[in-house]
């Protein structure tokens, strides 16, 4: 797993449900915009979570 760059251009294909008592803020399936335009189906997971100890959000 690696972190997604802030300026990455992507399209959310599917958003998955997350529970309320979780540090996870988003769970999505994405494809990069250039690949989506080219018709490629290279889907990737994108997870956003909150670290309570450092008070930071990670993608």
PDB file of N, CA, C and O in Angstrom:
ATOM      1  N   UNK A   1       0.842  -1.164   0.000  1.00  0.00           N
ATOM      2  CA  UNK A   1       0.000   0.000   0.000  1.00  0.00           C
ATOM      3  C   UNK A   1       0.893   1.236   0.000  1.00  0.00           C
ATOM      4  O   UNK A   1       1.985   1.233   0.568  1.00  0.00           O
ATOM      5  N   UNK A   2       0.418   2.264  -0.632  1.00  0.00           N
ATOM      6  CA  UNK A   2       1.150   3.523  -0.700  1.00  0.00           C
ATOM      7  C   UNK A   2       0.161   4.678  -0.576  1.00  0.00           C
ATOM      8  O   UNK A   2      -1.034   4.505  -0.814  1.00  0.00           O
ATOM      9  N   UNK A   3       0.649   5.832  -0.211  1.00  0.00           N
ATOM     10  CA  UNK A   3      -0.235   6.993  -0.088  1.00  0.00           C
ATOM     11  C   UNK A   3      -0.485   7.614  -1.454  1.00  0.00           C
ATOM     12  O   UNK A   3       0.395   7.625  -2.315  1.00  0.00           O
ATOM     13  N   UNK A   4      -1.677   8.123  -1.638  1.00  0.00           N
ATOM     14  CA  UNK A   4      -2.084   8.782  -2.874  1.00  0.00           C
ATOM     15  C   UNK A   4      -1.630  10.238  -2.839  1.00  0.00           C
ATOM     16  O   UNK A   4      -1.793  10.916  -1.825  1.00  0.00           O
ATOM     17  N   UNK A   5      -1.065  10.715  -3.936  1.00  0.00           N
ATOM     18  CA  UNK A   5      -0.636  12.108  -4.005  1.00  0.00           C
ATOM     19  C   UNK A   5      -1.852  13.032  -3.940  1.00  0.00           C
ATOM     20  O   UNK A   5      -2.935  12.674  -4.404  1.00  0.00           O
ATOM     21  N   UNK A   6      -1.671  14.207  -3.370  1.00  0.00           N
ATOM     22  CA  UNK A   6      -2.780  15.152  -3.212  1.00  0.00           C
ATOM     23  C   UNK A   6      -3.339  15.630  -4.538  1.00  0.00           C
ATOM     24  O   UNK A   6      -4.534  15.912  -4.631  1.00  0.00           O
ATOM     25  N   UNK A   7      -2.506  15.728  -5.567  1.00  0.00           N
ATOM     26  CA  UNK A   7      -2.974  16.233  -6.851  1.00  0.00           C
ATOM     27  C   UNK A   7      -3.401  15.129  -7.817  1.00  0.00           C
ATOM     28  O   UNK A   7      -3.586  15.396  -9.005  1.00  0.00           O
ATOM     29  N   UNK A   8      -3.558  13.912  -7.340  1.00  0.00           N
ATOM     30  CA  UNK A   8      -3.970  12.800  -8.198  1.00  0.00           C
ATOM     31  C   UNK A   8      -5.390  13.029  -8.712  1.00  0.00           C
ATOM     32  O   UNK A   8      -6.281  13.422  -7.959  1.00  0.00           O
ATOM     33  N   UNK A   9      -5.579  12.782  -9.983  1.00  0.00           N
ATOM     34  CA  UNK A   9      -6.892  12.947 -10.606  1.00  0.00           C
ATOM     35  C   UNK A   9      -7.508  11.561 -10.799  1.00  0.00           C
ATOM     36  O   UNK A   9      -6.995  10.746 -11.566  1.00  0.00           O
ATOM     37  N   UNK A  10      -8.615  11.302 -10.095  1.00  0.00           N
ATOM     38  CA  UNK A  10      -9.232   9.980 -10.159  1.00  0.00           C
ATOM     39  C   UNK A  10     -10.745  10.081 -10.162  1.00  0.00           C
ATOM     40  O   UNK A  10     -11.320  11.121  -9.840  1.00  0.00           O
ATOM     41  N   UNK A  11     -11.375   8.979 -10.533  1.00  0.00           N
ATOM     42  CA  UNK A  11     -12.833   8.883 -10.569  1.00  0.00           C
ATOM     43  C   UNK A  11     -13.235   7.786  -9.581  1.00  0.00           C
ATOM     44  O   UNK A  11     -12.675   6.691  -9.613  1.00  0.00           O
ATOM     45  N   UNK A  12     -14.198   8.072  -8.705  1.00  0.00           N
ATOM     46  CA  UNK A  12     -14.700   7.076  -7.770  1.00  0.00           C
ATOM     47  C   UNK A  12     -15.696   6.187  -8.519  1.00  0.00           C
ATOM     48  O   UNK A  12     -16.708   6.664  -9.032  1.00  0.00           O
ATOM     49  N   UNK A  13     -15.394   4.895  -8.572  1.00  0.00           N
ATOM     50  CA  UNK A  13     -16.250   3.931  -9.257  1.00  0.00           C
ATOM     51  C   UNK A  13     -17.319   3.409  -8.303  1.00  0.00           C
ATOM     52  O   UNK A  13     -18.478   3.233  -8.678  1.00  0.00           O
ATOM     53  N   UNK A  14     -16.895   3.162  -7.047  1.00  0.00           N
ATOM     54  CA  UNK A  14     -17.821   2.618  -6.060  1.00  0.00           C
ATOM     55  C   UNK A  14     -17.406   3.064  -4.663  1.00  0.00           C
ATOM     56  O   UNK A  14     -16.221   3.052  -4.331  1.00  0.00           O
ATOM     57  N   UNK A  15     -18.370   3.453  -3.855  1.00  0.00           N
ATOM     58  CA  UNK A  15     -18.123   3.785  -2.448  1.00  0.00           C
ATOM     59  C   UNK A  15     -18.664   2.645  -1.594  1.00  0.00           C
ATOM     60  O   UNK A  15     -19.811   2.228  -1.752  1.00  0.00           O
ATOM     61  N   UNK A  16     -17.844   2.156  -0.705  1.00  0.00           N
ATOM     62  CA  UNK A  16     -18.262   1.065   0.186  1.00  0.00           C
ATOM     63  C   UNK A  16     -18.712   1.641   1.521  1.00  0.00           C
ATOM     64  O   UNK A  16     -18.242   2.697   1.944  1.00  0.00           O
ATOM     65  N   UNK A  17     -19.608   0.954   2.165  1.00  0.00           N
ATOM     66  CA  UNK A  17     -20.129   1.391   3.467  1.00  0.00           C
ATOM     67  C   UNK A  17     -19.057   1.237   4.542  1.00  0.00           C
ATOM     68  O   UNK A  17     -18.257   0.301   4.510  1.00  0.00           O
ATOM     69  N   UNK A  18     -19.053   2.170   5.493  1.00  0.00           N
ATOM     70  CA  UNK A  18     -18.145   2.092   6.636  1.00  0.00           C
ATOM     71  C   UNK A  18     -18.959   2.209   7.912  1.00  0.00           C
ATOM     72  O   UNK A  18     -20.025   2.825   7.927  1.00  0.00           O
ATOM     73  N   UNK A  19     -18.453   1.615   8.978  1.00  0.00           N
ATOM     74  CA  UNK A  19     -19.176   1.673  10.243  1.00  0.00           C
ATOM     75  C   UNK A  19     -18.857   2.972  10.980  1.00  0.00           C
ATOM     76  O   UNK A  19     -17.818   3.589  10.744  1.00  0.00           O
ATOM     77  N   UNK A  20     -19.750   3.378  11.865  1.00  0.00           N
ATOM     78  CA  UNK A  20     -19.593   4.636  12.600  1.00  0.00           C
ATOM     79  C   UNK A  20     -18.511   4.566  13.673  1.00  0.00           C
ATOM     80  O   UNK A  20     -17.902   5.583  14.003  1.00  0.00           O
ATOM     81  N   UNK A  21     -18.267   3.383  14.217  1.00  0.00           N
ATOM     82  CA  UNK A  21     -17.307   3.246  15.317  1.00  0.00           C
ATOM     83  C   UNK A  21     -15.922   2.843  14.803  1.00  0.00           C
ATOM     84  O   UNK A  21     -15.203   2.089  15.458  1.00  0.00           O
ATOM     85  N   UNK A  22     -15.565   3.345  13.647  1.00  0.00           N
ATOM     86  CA  UNK A  22     -14.319   2.975  12.996  1.00  0.00           C
ATOM     87  C   UNK A  22     -13.501   4.235  12.719  1.00  0.00           C
ATOM     88  O   UNK A  22     -14.061   5.324  12.591  1.00  0.00           O
ATOM     89  N   UNK A  23     -12.190   4.091  12.628  1.00  0.00           N
ATOM     90  CA  UNK A  23     -11.324   5.217  12.266  1.00  0.00           C
ATOM     91  C   UNK A  23     -11.336   5.454  10.769  1.00  0.00           C
ATOM     92  O   UNK A  23     -10.831   6.468  10.287  1.00  0.00           O
ATOM     93  N   UNK A  24     -11.916   4.516  10.036  1.00  0.00           N
ATOM     94  CA  UNK A  24     -11.969   4.644   8.582  1.00  0.00           C
ATOM     95  C   UNK A  24     -13.014   5.685   8.207  1.00  0.00           C
ATOM     96  O   UNK A  24     -14.152   5.614   8.671  1.00  0.00           O
ATOM     97  N   UNK A  25     -12.636   6.655   7.368  1.00  0.00           N
ATOM     98  CA  UNK A  25     -13.551   7.728   6.956  1.00  0.00           C
ATOM     99  C   UNK A  25     -14.107   7.522   5.562  1.00  0.00           C
ATOM    100  O   UNK A  25     -15.175   8.041   5.238  1.00  0.00           O
ATOM    101  N   UNK A  26     -13.389   6.763   4.720  1.00  0.00           N
ATOM    102  CA  UNK A  26     -13.865   6.488   3.360  1.00  0.00           C
ATOM    103  C   UNK A  26     -13.240   5.192   2.873  1.00  0.00           C
ATOM    104  O   UNK A  26     -12.086   4.893   3.181  1.00  0.00           O
ATOM    105  N   UNK A  27     -14.000   4.437   2.119  1.00  0.00           N
ATOM    106  CA  UNK A  27     -13.525   3.196   1.509  1.00  0.00           C
ATOM    107  C   UNK A  27     -14.105   3.169   0.108  1.00  0.00           C
ATOM    108  O   UNK A  27     -15.305   2.957  -0.065  1.00  0.00           O
ATOM    109  N   UNK A  28     -13.263   3.382  -0.894  1.00  0.00           N
ATOM    110  CA  UNK A  28     -13.742   3.544  -2.269  1.00  0.00           C
ATOM    111  C   UNK A  28     -12.916   2.710  -3.243  1.00  0.00           C
ATOM    112  O   UNK A  28     -11.777   2.338  -2.960  1.00  0.00           O
ATOM    113  N   UNK A  29     -13.508   2.433  -4.375  1.00  0.00           N
ATOM    114  CA  UNK A  29     -12.816   1.845  -5.509  1.00  0.00           C
ATOM    115  C   UNK A  29     -12.662   2.968  -6.528  1.00  0.00           C
ATOM    116  O   UNK A  29     -13.644   3.611  -6.898  1.00  0.00           O
ATOM    117  N   UNK A  30     -11.424   3.208  -6.986  1.00  0.00           N
ATOM    118  CA  UNK A  30     -11.173   4.319  -7.905  1.00  0.00           C
ATOM    119  C   UNK A  30     -10.458   3.837  -9.161  1.00  0.00           C
ATOM    120  O   UNK A  30      -9.934   2.725  -9.211  1.00  0.00           O
ATOM    121  N   UNK A  31     -10.449   4.689 -10.158  1.00  0.00           N
ATOM    122  CA  UNK A  31      -9.637   4.513 -11.359  1.00  0.00           C
ATOM    123  C   UNK A  31      -9.089   5.900 -11.691  1.00  0.00           C
ATOM    124  O   UNK A  31      -9.799   6.898 -11.568  1.00  0.00           O
ATOM    125  N   UNK A  32      -7.832   5.957 -12.109  1.00  0.00           N
ATOM    126  CA  UNK A  32      -7.255   7.252 -12.454  1.00  0.00           C
ATOM    127  C   UNK A  32      -7.928   7.806 -13.694  1.00  0.00           C
ATOM    128  O   UNK A  32      -8.292   7.051 -14.597  1.00  0.00           O
ATOM    129  N   UNK A  33      -8.098   9.118 -13.746  1.00  0.00           N
ATOM    130  CA  UNK A  33      -8.877   9.783 -14.795  1.00  0.00           C
ATOM    131  C   UNK A  33      -8.368   9.457 -16.194  1.00  0.00           C
ATOM    132  O   UNK A  33      -9.176   9.194 -17.085  1.00  0.00           O
ATOM    133  N   UNK A  34      -7.073   9.467 -16.415  1.00  0.00           N
ATOM    134  CA  UNK A  34      -6.531   9.167 -17.744  1.00  0.00           C
ATOM    135  C   UNK A  34      -6.826   7.732 -18.150  1.00  0.00           C
ATOM    136  O   UNK A  34      -7.103   7.467 -19.319  1.00  0.00           O
ATOM    137  N   UNK A  35      -6.770   6.801 -17.201  1.00  0.00           N
ATOM    138  CA  UNK A  35      -7.060   5.409 -17.510  1.00  0.00           C
ATOM    139  C   UNK A  35      -8.544   5.207 -17.761  1.00  0.00           C
ATOM    140  O   UNK A  35      -8.928   4.393 -18.601  1.00  0.00           O
ATOM    141  N   UNK A  36      -9.382   5.941 -17.038  1.00  0.00           N
ATOM    142  CA  UNK A  36     -10.827   5.830 -17.247  1.00  0.00           C
ATOM    143  C   UNK A  36     -11.195   6.325 -18.638  1.00  0.00           C
ATOM    144  O   UNK A  36     -12.038   5.732 -19.310  1.00  0.00           O
ATOM    145  N   UNK A  37     -10.562   7.413 -19.070  1.00  0.00           N
ATOM    146  CA  UNK A  37     -10.833   7.965 -20.397  1.00  0.00           C
ATOM    147  C   UNK A  37     -10.363   7.021 -21.499  1.00  0.00           C
ATOM    148  O   UNK A  37     -10.956   6.982 -22.578  1.00  0.00           O
ATOM    149  N   UNK A  38      -9.305   6.263 -21.233  1.00  0.00           N
ATOM    150  CA  UNK A  38      -8.761   5.336 -22.227  1.00  0.00           C
ATOM    151  C   UNK A  38      -9.502   3.996 -22.231  1.00  0.00           C
ATOM    152  O   UNK A  38      -9.233   3.139 -23.073  1.00  0.00           O
ATOM    153  N   UNK A  39     -10.434   3.818 -21.292  1.00  0.00           N
ATOM    154  CA  UNK A  39     -11.209   2.585 -21.222  1.00  0.00           C
ATOM    155  C   UNK A  39     -10.523   1.461 -20.465  1.00  0.00           C
ATOM    156  O   UNK A  39     -10.993   0.324 -20.493  1.00  0.00           O
ATOM    157  N   UNK A  40      -9.427   1.755 -19.794  1.00  0.00           N
ATOM    158  CA  UNK A  40      -8.718   0.743 -19.006  1.00  0.00           C
ATOM    159  C   UNK A  40      -9.491   0.458 -17.726  1.00  0.00           C
ATOM    160  O   UNK A  40     -10.145   1.347 -17.179  1.00  0.00           O
ATOM    161  N   UNK A  41      -9.418  -0.757 -17.256  1.00  0.00           N
ATOM    162  CA  UNK A  41     -10.161  -1.120 -16.045  1.00  0.00           C
ATOM    163  C   UNK A  41      -9.198  -1.514 -14.921  1.00  0.00           C
ATOM    164  O   UNK A  41      -9.282  -2.614 -14.374  1.00  0.00           O
ATOM    165  N   UNK A  42      -8.294  -0.610 -14.592  1.00  0.00           N
ATOM    166  CA  UNK A  42      -7.348  -0.828 -13.508  1.00  0.00           C
ATOM    167  C   UNK A  42      -7.894  -0.182 -12.239  1.00  0.00           C
ATOM    168  O   UNK A  42      -7.540   0.947 -11.901  1.00  0.00           O
ATOM    169  N   UNK A  43      -8.748  -0.903 -11.552  1.00  0.00           N
ATOM    170  CA  UNK A  43      -9.390  -0.382 -10.358  1.00  0.00           C
ATOM    171  C   UNK A  43      -8.477  -0.544  -9.150  1.00  0.00           C
ATOM    172  O   UNK A  43      -7.771  -1.543  -9.014  1.00  0.00           O
ATOM    173  N   UNK A  44      -8.504   0.455  -8.282  1.00  0.00           N
ATOM    174  CA  UNK A  44      -7.658   0.475  -7.097  1.00  0.00           C
ATOM    175  C   UNK A  44      -8.497   0.827  -5.876  1.00  0.00           C
ATOM    176  O   UNK A  44      -9.465   1.579  -5.990  1.00  0.00           O
ATOM    177  N   UNK A  45      -8.144   0.296  -4.713  1.00  0.00           N
ATOM    178  CA  UNK A  45      -8.840   0.705  -3.488  1.00  0.00           C
ATOM    179  C   UNK A  45      -8.275   2.028  -2.985  1.00  0.00           C
ATOM    180  O   UNK A  45      -7.077   2.286  -3.100  1.00  0.00           O
ATOM    181  N   UNK A  46      -9.143   2.860  -2.431  1.00  0.00           N
ATOM    182  CA  UNK A  46      -8.733   4.118  -1.795  1.00  0.00           C
ATOM    183  C   UNK A  46      -9.390   4.154  -0.429  1.00  0.00           C
ATOM    184  O   UNK A  46     -10.616   4.149  -0.319  1.00  0.00           O
ATOM    185  N   UNK A  47      -8.568   4.191   0.615  1.00  0.00           N
ATOM    186  CA  UNK A  47      -9.065   4.186   1.990  1.00  0.00           C
ATOM    187  C   UNK A  47      -8.559   5.439   2.697  1.00  0.00           C
ATOM    188  O   UNK A  47      -7.374   5.764   2.625  1.00  0.00           O
ATOM    189  N   UNK A  48      -9.449   6.131   3.370  1.00  0.00           N
ATOM    190  CA  UNK A  48      -9.101   7.309   4.156  1.00  0.00           C
ATOM    191  C   UNK A  48      -9.364   6.967   5.617  1.00  0.00           C
ATOM    192  O   UNK A  48     -10.460   6.523   5.961  1.00  0.00           O
ATOM    193  N   UNK A  49      -8.380   7.168   6.471  1.00  0.00           N
ATOM    194  CA  UNK A  49      -8.599   6.899   7.885  1.00  0.00           C
ATOM    195  C   UNK A  49      -8.018   8.000   8.743  1.00  0.00           C
ATOM    196  O   UNK A  49      -7.132   8.745   8.323  1.00  0.00           O
ATOM    197  N   UNK A  50      -8.541   8.086   9.965  1.00  0.00           N
ATOM    198  CA  UNK A  50      -8.173   9.117  10.928  1.00  0.00           C
ATOM    199  C   UNK A  50      -7.332   8.487  12.033  1.00  0.00           C
ATOM    200  O   UNK A  50      -7.710   7.471  12.616  1.00  0.00           O
ATOM    201  N   UNK A  51      -6.184   9.105  12.311  1.00  0.00           N
ATOM    202  CA  UNK A  51      -5.331   8.671  13.402  1.00  0.00           C
ATOM    203  C   UNK A  51      -5.581   9.596  14.579  1.00  0.00           C
ATOM    204  O   UNK A  51      -5.188  10.762  14.564  1.00  0.00           O
ATOM    205  N   UNK A  52      -6.224   9.073  15.575  1.00  0.00           N
ATOM    206  CA  UNK A  52      -6.613   9.865  16.737  1.00  0.00           C
ATOM    207  C   UNK A  52      -5.403  10.389  17.507  1.00  0.00           C
ATOM    208  O   UNK A  52      -5.417  11.519  17.996  1.00  0.00           O
ATOM    209  N   UNK A  53      -4.363   9.572  17.615  1.00  0.00           N
ATOM    210  CA  UNK A  53      -3.187   9.963  18.382  1.00  0.00           C
ATOM    211  C   UNK A  53      -2.465  11.171  17.771  1.00  0.00           C
ATOM    212  O   UNK A  53      -2.083  12.093  18.492  1.00  0.00           O
ATOM    213  N   UNK A  54      -2.282  11.169  16.462  1.00  0.00           N
ATOM    214  CA  UNK A  54      -1.570  12.286  15.822  1.00  0.00           C
ATOM    215  C   UNK A  54      -2.521  13.336  15.259  1.00  0.00           C
ATOM    216  O   UNK A  54      -2.078  14.361  14.742  1.00  0.00           O
ATOM    217  N   UNK A  55      -3.831  13.084  15.359  1.00  0.00           N
ATOM    218  CA  UNK A  55      -4.843  14.023  14.858  1.00  0.00           C
ATOM    219  C   UNK A  55      -4.613  14.328  13.372  1.00  0.00           C
ATOM    220  O   UNK A  55      -4.623  15.485  12.950  1.00  0.00           O
ATOM    221  N   UNK A  56      -4.404  13.245  12.581  1.00  0.00           N
ATOM    222  CA  UNK A  56      -4.148  13.389  11.143  1.00  0.00           C
ATOM    223  C   UNK A  56      -5.013  12.435  10.350  1.00  0.00           C
ATOM    224  O   UNK A  56      -5.406  11.369  10.823  1.00  0.00           O
ATOM    225  N   UNK A  57      -5.293  12.850   9.140  1.00  0.00           N
ATOM    226  CA  UNK A  57      -6.037  12.012   8.204  1.00  0.00           C
ATOM    227  C   UNK A  57      -5.035  11.443   7.197  1.00  0.00           C
ATOM    228  O   UNK A  57      -4.191  12.171   6.675  1.00  0.00           O
ATOM    229  N   UNK A  58      -5.132  10.154   6.932  1.00  0.00           N
ATOM    230  CA  UNK A  58      -4.260   9.490   5.975  1.00  0.00           C
ATOM    231  C   UNK A  58      -5.089   8.936   4.821  1.00  0.00           C
ATOM    232  O   UNK A  58      -6.210   8.467   5.015  1.00  0.00           O
ATOM    233  N   UNK A  59      -4.516   8.998   3.608  1.00  0.00           N
ATOM    234  CA  UNK A  59      -5.177   8.477   2.416  1.00  0.00           C
ATOM    235  C   UNK A  59      -4.293   7.414   1.816  1.00  0.00           C
ATOM    236  O   UNK A  59      -4.643   6.825   0.794  1.00  0.00           O
TER     237      UNK A  59
END
